[in-house]
Amino acid sequence: MAVLTYREAVRAALSEEIERDENVVLMGEEVAQFNGAYKVSEGMLEKYGPKRVVDTPISEAGFIGMGVGASMLGVRPVMELMFWSFYSVAFDQILNNAANVRYMSGGQISCPIVIRGPANGGTNVGATHSHTPENVLANHPGIKVVVPSTPADAKGLLKSAIRDNDPVMFLENTILYGEKGEVSDDPEFLIPLGVADVKREGSDLTIVTYGRCVLHSLKAAEVLEKEHDVSVEIVDLRTIRPLDIDTVLKSVAKTHRVLIVEEQKPFASVGSQLSHMIQREAFDELDGPIHRLATIDAPAIYSPPVEVEQLPNPDRVVKAALAALA
Amino acid sequence: MSKKSTNTADVASSGSEKAPINAQLSPDAKIELYRQMVRIRRFEERSLRAYQAKKIGGFLHLYIGQEAVCVGSCSLMGKDDHVITAYRDHGHAMAVGMDTKPLMAELYGKATGCSKGKGGSMHYFAPDKNYWGGHGIVGGQIPLGAGLAYALKYKGLKGCALAFMGDGAVNQGAVHEAYNLAALWNLPVIFVIENNGYSMGTSQERSSAGPGLAQRAEAYGMAWGTCFGHDLYEVRATMDKFMTRAREESKPAVVEIDTYRYRGHSVADPDKTYRTREEVEEYRKTKDPINLFQEKLKSEKVLTDDLIEKIDAEARAEADLAAEFAEASPFPTPDDIQTDVYWEADNADKRASKGRLFFD
């Protein structure tokens, strides 16, 4: 075990998998010579050389599509999007080609590609750079979607994603890159996709969340316990598709009250899907309606102090939790 | 023709039958090339009848008139050469050696289809024959073609990728992004523009700026060439040059092959608005790739009238047999809808992930 930042944990996963499998190649804008737009891949070009760590032009449709094609022939590309927001210019390559090629070929073709990069608001970069497309991605059967919240999860899940034979979308977070945590240095440390993690145990309210909102929820839970005598359980989904709904339902059966916290626009979000499943599968366990805290429904505002309020934050989580308990 | 005349910078000479790649063909090999074209045409004519009889759903984009392009190009493929194309994909599928029974069954939406009835006309695949589709979005397959070439280069294999597109694809951004990557990284890919003059119902002069489509390669420092797609020898001579260069020197190229389709864009196209009957008839009379090759082989004393008739009868019988096979085959069932979505779901014993993959 070592204390690593989220950034270092991602780098460790990439490095270990590049060392383990000669077909793994990291590609993206500024990943090599520039050392990564967020320094995730710092030092990797020097260590692994230009065949394994490849700078691409700013050409997402081209290089993501190229990665999809290469993966059909057995290369295992890990493609970095500088921002997940840029997926929109590669939408056809990701969600028509990577998502569908297995199906349309009657199962003859696999597409073992990972597309990764940060997907978050909160850095005052405006509406074009603040997308959280996990719901859009997960709406496409054939695609898997991972959103890790801690350094350990980032490492263990990314290693599993790279070894996965299906296309995996891996959504990181620029604000989390500097967060620290204990991370295993075992090269076989793998966290399977589709396993949620109870990040905090509690008895009065279940908060179902993922990504950076896990950290907001943990802070809010401290306040709720100290100031309101409320015991909160926090379920971190970690993976959106496949989805570990069983861990969610188990927690609901324990607390009987649910708040979903997500950095998503509310319409047809991951939370929408979750609330449908919870009411459908645990209706009798609920002591009240399912509550949800999402990003306020508008394009991402630039104004720095106001953007904090548009996104979920610990104060908003506290208020939403109290409403869910009322 | 409402096409702009293509720049003839690198048009293969009319003596393409003397090119070594053609001169070395045995009489039997020539007959096989001829037979391939006839088989493709008869298969498609049979599929059109099945469509008109409402046996086939959706779209049916016929390749009739363009046969020499895919047969000529794919006849040059070695074991590490790969091919990908757009939705007018029946000819390429047969040219790489796919059997007509599963091809016809796929059109009928049957479980015995090459994609188990999940892809349809636009989505034929045979990775065991280095055939990677069959893609529905105009130009969307071209970055994938560059990726096949990237994989060949990455693995140190001496092959090349053929990425086919129509003339309508050349204005898509993804095509230009793939051009740039291929040229930047010297990927062994040949971008083949099958220029049949019309992107759906819009002629080249109404859709594409500039003097010629292949010439756009110059902007990327890529080699390019053009040739006539009604002449099978010329297609082979031209493609051989660029494929050999791609394999030996790992260099990409753009090849524009002038061709023509006799049918509408798809069978849903009444084909009455954008070109004249006379134009189609003129091409059919003077430039039909099968007729021209037939005449050539007759003059070479390779084909006889008896053999021509035999090949034609066999091709018709094969197409009928494929239709009978398709007709007799079962449809997939609703239980099949959720297979072939995830590798992990199809290989449950090797599944590493947990949780729900499917939702209701």
Interface residues (C-beta under 8 A of the other chain):
Chain A: V25 K51 T56 P57 S59 A61 G62 F63 I64 G65 M66 G67 V68 G69 A70 S71 M72 L73 G74 V75 D92 Q93 N96 N97 V101 R102 Y103 M104 S105 G106 G107 Q108 I109 S110 P112 P141 G142 K144 S160 R163 D164 N165 D166 L190 P192 L193 G194 V195 A196 T239 R241 P242 L243 D244 I245 D246 Q273 M277
Chain B: H82 I84 G113 C114 S115 K116 G117 K118 G119 H123 F125 A126 P127 D128 W132 G133 G134 H135 G136 I137 G140 Q141 I142 P143 L144 G145 A146 G147 L148 Y150 A151 L152 Y154 K155 G173 A174 E177 A178 N180 L181 L184 Q338 T339 D340 V341 Y342 W343 E344 D346 N347 A352 S353 K354 G355 R356 L357 F358 F359
